[in-house]
Amino acid sequence: MNITVLTYLESERSKTWDVVVDQVAAELRAAGHDASILAIHSHLDKLLDGLTRPRPDLVFNLMEMFNRDYFGDVDVAGFLDLLDLPHTGGGAGELYLQQDKSITKKLLASEGIKYPRYMVVAPGAAPDSLGDLRPPLFVKPLRTDASIGISERSIVKDFSSLVKQVRSIHEKVDDAALVEEYIDGREFYVSVLGNNGDRLALAPVELDFSGLPEGSPRVADAAAKWTRSSARYKGTKSVIANLPGDVDDQLRQTASAACKVLEVRDYGRVDIRLTDSGEVYVIEVNGNCYLEKSSELSMAAKASGIEYHDLVLRIVDTAMARYKDKKMRRPKRAPLTPPPPPPIPQAQAADQAK
């Protein structure tokens, strides 16, 4: 197949992209596919030309933003759908549902899946109380991912700290603030492959906080994820979870149910907290999650017997099967024929007869 690997450039002059792009393209080529890379910053004309001249059989969508807009991946997915181009991962509607954590929680509630109690503070507004939430509270952006806007200060224990952190989210991230009860416990990432009844939950990955300094918040903030020189980065690591069979099953079942209700397509990851008393809380649902070779998704796949090469190809096959099924179920459209001319009024017909 002709497959276009679609990705984002930091600027119009940039010529480099995330390492995952070359990794995915290499696996596709090794499998005999004709894989090309299309990297775009903001030009829609370049995006359109790259996707239609020639038109690929599939777009492997690794786009995370567009024109420096963290939510631009939703627009790009919609653009792919407008072009009727088969692509991996979610469409605009699915990605929007998963990005807005307030909507996510409401959908989880419809299936009885537990999540932290919360409130949303819109940009420019300020909380007037803690409401019925019990501190400590965790404050983060409503829609952004990759731990943007999250730091050690994100856990607050009193009202004044809450106001400061909410204001920081509004000013620095330009997003609404999500305030939720902090769930103390172990943190897991459970990846899921497939669609509908064919979903497969992979081996849970645990975020190990044991290397952090005593008293340091047990959260995956921006420093822990991205600042290699920081104590938080060095003090955290992802490991394959060691869990009793019933707990392992519970995490996988919860992740599969969350992906189903949030309509995660092809592949995704569910972030979960497990309390000491055994309660399972879904924190976030991430469609189109990071696919790099050392990512939690790749770790989980390998622990489940799926090597990286097969993981990439499985996502391709899953996406193509989904579009084939959609095409088979699509009702046939009536042929386009010009409508008959409107009837001529009697008075006008009489005049023409004269």
Sine and cosine of phi, psi and omega as CSV:
sin_phi,cos_phi,sin_psi,cos_psi,sin_omega,cos_omega
0.00,0.00,0.43,-0.90,0.17,-0.99
-1.00,0.01,0.90,-0.43,-0.07,-1.00
-0.85,-0.53,0.79,-0.61,0.09,-1.00
-0.98,-0.18,0.84,-0.54,0.09,-1.00
-1.00,-0.01,0.93,-0.37,-0.11,-0.99
-0.99,-0.14,0.78,-0.63,-0.02,-1.00
-0.58,-0.82,0.05,-1.00,-0.13,-0.99
-0.94,-0.34,0.59,-0.81,0.13,-0.99
-0.95,-0.31,0.63,-0.78,-0.02,-1.00
-0.91,0.41,-0.48,0.88,0.02,-1.00
-0.46,-0.89,0.18,-0.98,0.01,-1.00
-0.91,0.41,-0.48,0.88,-0.04,-1.00
-1.00,0.01,-0.20,0.98,-0.05,-1.00
-0.91,0.41,0.59,-0.81,0.02,-1.00
-0.83,-0.56,0.20,0.98,-0.01,-1.00
-0.84,-0.55,0.41,-0.91,0.02,-1.00
-0.62,-0.79,0.09,-1.00,-0.03,-1.00
-0.87,0.50,0.55,-0.83,-0.06,-1.00
-0.87,0.49,-0.43,0.90,-0.04,-1.00
-0.88,0.48,-0.47,0.88,-0.06,-1.00
-0.90,0.44,-0.77,0.64,0.01,-1.00
-0.92,0.38,-0.55,0.84,0.02,-1.00
-0.90,0.44,-0.73,0.68,0.00,-1.00
-0.91,0.42,-0.71,0.71,-0.01,-1.00
-0.87,0.48,-0.63,0.78,-0.01,-1.00
-0.90,0.43,-0.65,0.76,0.00,-1.00
-0.93,0.38,-0.60,0.80,0.03,-1.00
-0.91,0.42,-0.68,0.73,0.01,-1.00
-0.92,0.39,-0.61,0.79,0.02,-1.00
-0.89,0.45,-0.43,0.90,0.02,-1.00
-1.00,0.03,0.04,1.00,0.04,-1.00
1.00,-0.09,0.06,1.00,0.03,-1.00
-0.99,0.16,0.48,-0.88,0.11,-0.99
-1.00,0.02,1.00,-0.10,-0.11,-0.99
-0.96,-0.28,0.81,-0.59,0.09,-1.00
-0.87,-0.49,0.35,-0.94,-0.02,-1.00
-0.93,-0.37,0.78,-0.62,0.08,-1.00
-0.88,-0.47,0.93,-0.38,-0.04,-1.00
-0.92,-0.39,0.82,-0.58,-0.13,-0.99
-0.75,-0.66,0.63,-0.78,0.14,-0.99
-0.99,-0.14,-0.85,0.52,-0.09,-1.00
-0.49,-0.87,-0.15,0.99,-0.11,-0.99
-0.99,0.12,0.91,-0.41,0.02,-1.00
-0.92,0.39,-0.54,0.84,0.00,-1.00
-0.92,0.40,-0.62,0.78,0.06,-1.00
-0.92,0.38,-0.61,0.79,0.03,-1.00
-0.90,0.44,-0.70,0.71,0.00,-1.00
-0.90,0.43,-0.72,0.69,0.00,-1.00
-0.88,0.47,-0.68,0.73,-0.04,-1.00
-0.91,0.41,-0.42,0.91,-0.03,-1.00
-0.99,-0.11,-0.18,0.98,-0.09,-1.00
-0.82,-0.57,-0.18,0.98,-0.05,-1.00
-0.77,-0.64,0.99,0.17,0.00,1.00
-1.00,0.04,0.14,-0.99,0.01,-1.00
-1.00,0.06,0.83,-0.55,-0.02,-1.00
-0.98,0.22,0.27,-0.96,0.10,-1.00
-0.97,0.23,-0.47,0.88,-0.03,-1.00
-0.43,-0.90,0.60,-0.80,0.15,-0.99
-0.96,-0.27,0.85,-0.52,0.12,-0.99
-1.00,0.03,0.98,-0.21,-0.21,-0.98
-1.00,0.06,0.96,-0.27,0.07,-1.00
-0.92,-0.38,0.33,0.94,-0.01,-1.00
-0.95,0.30,0.82,-0.57,-0.02,-1.00
-0.95,-0.30,-0.33,0.94,0.07,-1.00
-0.34,-0.94,0.07,-1.00,0.02,-1.00
-0.51,-0.86,0.80,-0.61,0.02,-1.00
0.82,0.58,0.71,0.71,0.02,-1.00
0.89,0.46,0.31,0.95,0.03,-1.00
-0.98,-0.20,0.89,-0.45,-0.03,-1.00
-0.88,0.47,-0.36,0.93,-0.01,-1.00
-0.98,-0.18,0.14,0.99,-0.04,-1.00
-0.92,0.38,-0.33,0.95,0.03,-1.00
-0.90,0.43,-0.48,0.88,0.07,-1.00
-0.91,0.41,-0.70,0.71,0.01,-1.00
-0.90,0.44,-0.66,0.75,-0.01,-1.00
-0.91,0.42,-0.66,0.75,0.05,-1.00
-0.88,0.48,-0.64,0.77,0.07,-1.00
-0.90,0.44,-0.60,0.80,0.03,-1.00
-0.90,0.44,-0.67,0.74,0.05,-1.00
-0.88,0.47,-0.64,0.77,0.01,-1.00
-0.93,0.37,-0.61,0.79,0.05,-1.00
-0.88,0.47,-0.59,0.81,0.03,-1.00
-0.98,0.18,-0.05,1.00,-0.03,-1.00
0.84,0.55,0.66,0.75,0.00,-1.00
-0.99,-0.15,0.84,-0.55,0.11,-0.99
-0.86,0.51,0.70,-0.71,0.00,-1.00
-0.52,-0.86,0.43,-0.90,0.04,-1.00
-0.96,0.27,0.46,-0.89,0.09,-1.00
0.98,0.19,-0.16,-0.99,-0.13,-0.99
-0.96,0.27,0.36,-0.93,0.19,-0.98
-1.00,0.06,-0.08,-1.00,-0.06,-1.00
-0.87,0.50,-0.69,0.72,-0.04,-1.00
-0.90,0.43,-0.72,0.70,-0.01,-1.00
-0.89,0.45,-0.72,0.70,-0.03,-1.00
-0.90,0.43,-0.60,0.80,0.03,-1.00
-0.90,0.44,-0.69,0.73,0.02,-1.00
-0.86,0.52,-0.66,0.75,-0.05,-1.00
-0.97,0.25,-0.49,0.87,0.00,-1.00
-0.96,0.28,-0.64,0.77,-0.03,-1.00
-0.99,0.16,0.97,-0.23,-0.14,-0.99
-0.93,0.37,-0.38,0.93,0.07,-1.00
-0.94,0.34,-0.70,0.71,0.07,-1.00
-0.90,0.43,-0.65,0.76,0.05,-1.00
-0.80,0.60,-0.74,0.67,-0.05,-1.00
-0.91,0.42,-0.62,0.78,0.00,-1.00
-0.91,0.41,-0.61,0.79,0.04,-1.00
-0.94,0.33,-0.62,0.78,0.07,-1.00
-0.87,0.49,-0.64,0.77,0.00,-1.00
-0.87,0.50,-0.56,0.83,-0.03,-1.00
-0.90,0.44,-0.36,0.93,0.01,-1.00
-0.94,-0.33,0.16,0.99,0.03,-1.00
0.95,0.31,0.38,0.93,0.02,-1.00
-1.00,0.04,0.77,-0.64,-0.07,-1.00
-0.95,0.30,0.56,-0.83,0.08,-1.00
-0.47,-0.88,0.32,-0.95,0.01,-1.00
-0.92,0.40,0.62,-0.78,0.11,-0.99
-0.90,0.44,0.51,-0.86,-0.19,-0.98
-0.44,-0.90,0.16,-0.99,0.25,-0.97
-0.55,-0.83,0.38,-0.93,0.00,-1.00
-0.90,-0.43,0.73,-0.68,0.04,-1.00
-0.92,-0.39,0.92,-0.39,-0.07,-1.00
-0.92,0.39,0.44,-0.90,0.04,-1.00
-0.82,0.58,0.71,-0.71,-0.01,-1.00
1.00,0.04,-0.29,0.96,0.03,-1.00
-1.00,-0.06,0.15,-0.99,0.03,-1.00
-0.65,-0.76,0.60,-0.80,0.04,-1.00
-0.92,0.40,0.66,-0.75,0.02,-1.00
-0.99,-0.13,-0.14,0.99,0.05,-1.00
-0.17,-0.99,0.05,-1.00,0.11,-0.99
-0.99,0.16,-0.10,0.99,-0.07,-1.00
0.88,0.47,-0.68,-0.74,0.03,-1.00
-0.98,-0.17,0.25,0.97,0.01,-1.00
-0.99,0.16,0.60,-0.80,-0.02,-1.00
-0.97,-0.22,0.84,-0.54,0.05,-1.00
-0.94,0.34,0.38,-0.93,0.10,1.00
-0.96,0.29,0.45,-0.89,-0.01,-1.00
-0.89,-0.45,0.42,-0.91,0.02,-1.00
-0.89,-0.45,0.81,-0.59,-0.08,-1.00
-0.91,-0.42,0.80,-0.59,0.00,-1.00
-0.48,-0.88,0.22,-0.97,0.05,-1.00
-0.89,0.45,0.52,-0.86,-0.03,-1.00
-0.93,0.36,-0.62,0.78,-0.18,-0.98
-0.88,-0.47,-0.48,0.88,-0.10,-0.99
-0.95,0.32,0.38,-0.93,0.01,-1.00
-0.85,-0.52,-0.31,-0.95,0.02,-1.00
0.85,0.52,0.44,0.90,0.03,-1.00
0.89,0.45,0.36,0.93,0.07,-1.00
-0.89,0.46,0.75,-0.66,0.02,-1.00
0.99,0.15,0.09,1.00,-0.03,-1.00
-0.94,-0.33,0.75,-0.66,0.01,-1.00
-0.56,-0.83,-0.09,-1.00,0.05,-1.00
-0.88,0.48,-0.43,0.90,0.00,-1.00
-0.98,0.18,-0.06,1.00,-0.04,-1.00
-0.94,0.35,-0.39,0.92,0.09,-1.00
-1.00,0.02,0.87,-0.49,-0.05,-1.00
-0.86,-0.51,0.52,-0.85,-0.07,-1.00
-0.88,-0.48,-0.10,1.00,-0.01,-1.00
-0.56,-0.83,0.16,-0.99,-0.12,-0.99
-0.92,0.39,-0.67,0.75,-0.03,-1.00
-0.90,0.44,-0.64,0.77,0.05,-1.00
-0.92,0.40,-0.58,0.82,0.04,-1.00
-0.88,0.47,-0.73,0.68,-0.01,-1.00
-0.87,0.50,-0.69,0.72,-0.01,-1.00
-0.89,0.45,-0.68,0.73,-0.05,-1.00
-0.95,0.32,-0.60,0.80,0.07,-1.00
-0.89,0.46,-0.70,0.71,0.02,-1.00
-0.88,0.47,-0.61,0.79,0.02,-1.00
-0.89,0.46,-0.67,0.75,0.05,-1.00
-0.88,0.47,-0.72,0.70,-0.02,-1.00
-0.87,0.49,-0.70,0.72,-0.12,-0.99
-0.99,0.16,-0.65,0.76,-0.12,-0.99
-1.00,-0.01,-0.49,0.87,-0.08,-1.00
-0.94,-0.33,-0.29,0.96,-0.02,-1.00
0.84,0.54,0.78,0.63,-0.01,-1.00
-0.59,-0.81,0.34,-0.94,0.16,-0.99
-0.90,0.43,0.38,-0.92,0.01,-1.00
-0.98,-0.22,0.76,-0.65,0.11,-0.99
-0.99,-0.14,0.85,-0.52,0.02,-1.00
-0.93,-0.38,0.89,-0.46,-0.02,-1.00
-0.72,-0.70,0.39,-0.92,0.05,-1.00
-0.90,0.43,0.74,-0.68,0.00,-1.00
-0.96,0.27,0.81,-0.58,0.00,-1.00
-0.99,-0.12,0.94,-0.33,0.01,-1.00
-0.98,0.17,0.75,-0.66,0.00,-1.00
0.36,-0.93,-0.23,-0.97,0.01,-1.00
-0.99,0.13,0.54,-0.84,-0.03,-1.00
-0.92,-0.40,0.72,-0.69,-0.03,-1.00
-0.76,-0.65,0.51,-0.86,0.15,-0.99
-0.91,-0.42,0.86,-0.51,0.00,-1.00
-0.89,-0.45,0.92,-0.39,-0.02,-1.00
-1.00,0.02,0.52,-0.86,-0.06,-1.00
-0.73,-0.69,0.72,-0.69,0.06,-1.00
-0.92,-0.40,0.54,-0.84,0.13,-0.99
0.98,-0.20,-0.02,-1.00,-0.06,-1.00
-0.67,-0.74,0.37,-0.93,0.08,-1.00
0.77,0.64,-0.82,-0.57,-0.05,-1.00
-0.99,0.12,0.00,1.00,-0.07,-1.00
-0.97,-0.24,0.33,0.95,-0.02,-1.00
-0.94,0.34,0.66,-0.75,0.03,-1.00
-0.83,-0.56,0.90,-0.44,0.07,-1.00
-1.00,0.08,0.80,-0.60,-0.07,-1.00
-1.00,0.03,0.09,-1.00,-0.02,-1.00
-0.84,0.55,0.78,-0.63,0.02,-1.00
-0.88,0.47,0.64,-0.77,0.08,-1.00
-0.95,-0.32,0.75,-0.67,0.01,-1.00
-0.97,-0.23,0.65,-0.76,0.12,-0.99
-1.00,0.02,0.93,-0.35,-0.08,-1.00
-1.00,0.04,0.90,-0.43,-0.02,-1.00
-0.99,-0.12,0.13,0.99,-0.18,-0.98
-0.90,0.43,-0.33,0.94,-0.01,-1.00
-1.00,0.05,-0.01,1.00,-0.01,-1.00
-0.98,0.22,0.46,-0.89,0.06,-1.00
-0.87,0.50,0.46,-0.89,0.01,-1.00
-0.83,0.55,0.75,-0.66,0.03,-1.00
1.00,0.09,-0.10,0.99,0.00,-1.00
-0.96,0.29,0.67,-0.74,-0.03,-1.00
-0.84,0.54,0.72,-0.70,0.01,-1.00
-1.00,0.03,0.95,0.32,0.01,-1.00
-0.68,-0.73,0.48,-0.88,0.03,-1.00
-1.00,0.02,0.98,0.21,-0.01,-1.00
-0.99,0.11,-0.02,-1.00,-0.06,-1.00
-0.87,0.49,-0.63,0.78,0.01,-1.00
-0.90,0.43,-0.69,0.72,-0.01,-1.00
-0.90,0.44,-0.48,0.88,-0.03,-1.00
-1.00,0.01,-0.59,0.81,-0.24,-0.97
-0.83,-0.56,-0.38,0.92,-0.08,-1.00
-1.00,-0.06,1.00,-0.07,-0.14,-0.99
-0.87,0.48,-0.46,0.89,-0.04,-1.00
-0.99,0.10,-0.13,0.99,-0.11,-0.99
-0.99,0.12,0.43,-0.90,0.07,-1.00
-0.90,0.44,-0.50,0.86,-0.02,-1.00
-0.95,0.31,-0.61,0.79,0.06,-1.00
-0.91,0.41,-0.71,0.70,-0.03,-1.00
-0.95,0.32,-0.40,0.92,-0.08,-1.00
-1.00,-0.05,0.03,1.00,0.02,-1.00
-0.82,-0.58,0.52,-0.85,0.06,-1.00
-0.41,-0.91,0.47,-0.88,0.04,-1.00
-0.99,-0.11,0.75,-0.67,-0.03,-1.00
-0.69,-0.72,0.45,-0.89,0.11,-0.99
-0.91,0.42,0.79,-0.61,-0.12,-0.99
-0.93,0.35,0.60,-0.80,0.11,-0.99
-0.95,-0.31,0.98,-0.21,-0.15,-0.99
-0.74,-0.68,0.49,-0.87,0.17,-0.98
-0.86,0.50,0.48,-0.88,-0.08,-1.00
-0.83,0.56,-0.65,0.76,-0.05,-1.00
-0.94,0.35,-0.57,0.82,0.03,-1.00
-0.95,0.32,-0.67,0.75,0.06,-1.00
-0.84,0.55,-0.72,0.69,0.02,-1.00
-0.88,0.47,-0.65,0.76,-0.03,-1.00
-0.89,0.45,-0.67,0.74,0.02,-1.00
-0.90,0.43,-0.69,0.73,-0.01,-1.00
-0.91,0.41,-0.68,0.74,0.02,-1.00
-0.90,0.44,-0.64,0.77,0.03,-1.00
-0.90,0.44,-0.69,0.72,0.00,-1.00
-0.90,0.44,-0.69,0.73,0.02,-1.00
-0.89,0.46,-0.68,0.74,0.01,-1.00
-0.91,0.42,-0.64,0.77,0.01,-1.00
-0.91,0.41,-0.67,0.75,0.02,-1.00
-0.91,0.41,-0.56,0.83,0.02,-1.00
-0.92,0.40,-0.76,0.65,-0.07,-1.00
-0.94,0.34,-0.48,0.88,0.03,-1.00
-1.00,-0.01,0.04,1.00,0.05,-1.00
0.82,0.57,0.70,0.71,0.11,-0.99
-0.93,0.37,0.79,-0.62,-0.07,-1.00
-0.97,-0.26,0.74,-0.68,0.16,-0.99
0.96,0.27,-0.82,0.57,0.02,-1.00
-0.34,-0.94,0.48,-0.88,0.00,-1.00
-0.16,-0.99,0.02,-1.00,-0.02,-1.00
-0.65,-0.76,0.66,-0.75,0.02,-1.00
-0.91,-0.41,0.80,-0.59,0.03,-1.00
-1.00,-0.03,0.80,-0.59,-0.15,-0.99
-0.76,-0.65,0.58,-0.81,0.17,-0.99
-0.91,-0.40,0.68,-0.73,0.02,-1.00
-0.89,-0.46,0.89,-0.46,-0.03,-1.00
-0.98,0.18,0.22,-0.97,0.02,-1.00
-0.89,0.46,-0.44,0.90,0.00,-1.00
-1.00,0.05,0.02,1.00,0.08,-1.00
1.00,-0.04,0.15,0.99,0.03,-1.00
-0.98,0.18,0.65,-0.76,-0.04,-1.00
-0.94,-0.34,0.83,-0.56,0.00,-1.00
-0.86,-0.52,0.76,-0.65,0.12,-0.99
-0.99,0.11,0.81,-0.59,0.00,-1.00
-1.00,-0.08,-0.74,0.67,0.01,-1.00
-0.52,-0.86,0.39,-0.92,0.11,-0.99
-0.83,-0.56,0.85,-0.53,-0.13,-0.99
-0.88,-0.48,0.97,-0.23,0.16,-0.99
-0.98,0.20,0.36,-0.93,-0.01,-1.00
0.78,0.63,0.70,0.72,-0.06,-1.00
-0.94,0.35,0.20,-0.98,-0.09,-1.00
-0.88,0.47,0.70,-0.71,-0.20,-0.98
-0.87,-0.49,0.23,0.97,-0.03,-1.00
-0.90,0.44,0.37,-0.93,-0.13,-0.99
-0.86,0.51,-0.50,0.87,-0.02,-1.00
-0.99,-0.16,0.13,0.99,-0.03,-1.00
-0.94,0.35,0.27,-0.96,0.03,-1.00
-0.88,0.48,-0.58,0.82,0.04,-1.00
-0.88,0.47,-0.72,0.69,-0.01,-1.00
-0.92,0.40,-0.64,0.76,0.06,-1.00
-0.85,0.52,-0.73,0.68,-0.03,-1.00
-0.90,0.43,-0.64,0.77,0.01,-1.00
-0.89,0.45,-0.72,0.69,-0.01,-1.00
-0.88,0.47,-0.67,0.74,0.03,-1.00
-0.91,0.41,-0.35,0.94,0.02,-1.00
-0.99,-0.13,0.16,0.99,0.06,-1.00
1.00,0.01,0.27,0.96,-0.02,-1.00
-0.90,-0.44,0.95,-0.32,0.03,-1.00
-0.95,0.32,0.28,-0.96,-0.11,-0.99
-0.85,0.52,-0.69,0.73,0.02,-1.00
-0.83,0.56,-0.73,0.68,-0.03,-1.00
-0.95,0.32,-0.50,0.87,0.05,-1.00
-0.89,0.46,-0.74,0.67,0.00,-1.00
-0.88,0.48,-0.72,0.70,-0.02,-1.00
-0.93,0.38,-0.55,0.84,0.03,-1.00
-0.91,0.42,-0.63,0.78,0.03,-1.00
-0.90,0.44,-0.67,0.75,0.04,-1.00
-0.87,0.49,-0.76,0.65,-0.04,-1.00
-0.90,0.45,-0.62,0.79,0.01,-1.00
-0.90,0.43,-0.69,0.72,0.00,-1.00
-0.91,0.42,-0.71,0.71,-0.03,-1.00
-0.91,0.42,-0.61,0.79,0.05,-1.00
-0.90,0.43,-0.60,0.80,0.02,-1.00
-0.90,0.44,-0.68,0.73,0.00,-1.00
-0.95,0.31,-0.56,0.83,0.06,-1.00
-0.90,0.44,-0.67,0.74,0.03,-1.00
-0.91,0.42,-0.64,0.77,0.01,-1.00
-0.90,0.44,-0.65,0.76,-0.02,-1.00
-0.91,0.41,-0.62,0.78,0.00,-1.00
-0.93,0.38,-0.53,0.85,-0.04,-1.00
-1.00,0.03,-0.18,0.98,-0.05,-1.00
-0.94,0.33,0.79,-0.62,0.01,-1.00
-0.91,0.41,0.57,-0.82,0.02,-1.00
-0.93,0.36,0.68,-0.73,-0.01,-1.00
-1.00,0.02,0.61,-0.79,0.06,-1.00
-0.92,0.40,0.60,-0.80,0.02,-1.00
-0.88,0.48,0.56,-0.83,0.00,-1.00
-0.98,0.20,0.92,-0.39,0.04,-1.00
-0.81,-0.58,0.59,-0.81,-0.01,-1.00
-0.90,0.43,0.63,-0.78,0.01,-1.00
-0.93,0.37,0.46,-0.89,0.04,-1.00
-0.91,0.41,0.47,-0.88,0.01,-1.00
-0.90,0.43,0.54,-0.84,0.01,-1.00
-0.91,0.41,0.50,-0.87,0.01,-1.00
-0.91,0.42,0.57,-0.82,0.02,-1.00
-0.99,0.12,0.80,-0.60,0.04,-1.00
-0.80,0.60,0.52,-0.85,-0.07,-1.00
-0.87,0.50,-0.67,0.75,-0.03,-1.00
-0.88,0.47,-0.69,0.72,0.00,-1.00
-0.92,0.40,-0.58,0.81,0.02,-1.00
-0.91,0.41,-0.61,0.79,0.01,-1.00
-0.91,0.41,-0.65,0.76,0.02,-1.00
-0.89,0.45,-0.64,0.77,-0.01,-1.00
-0.92,0.40,-0.56,0.83,0.00,-1.00
-0.91,0.42,-0.50,0.87,0.03,-1.00
-0.94,0.35,0.00,0.00,0.00,0.00
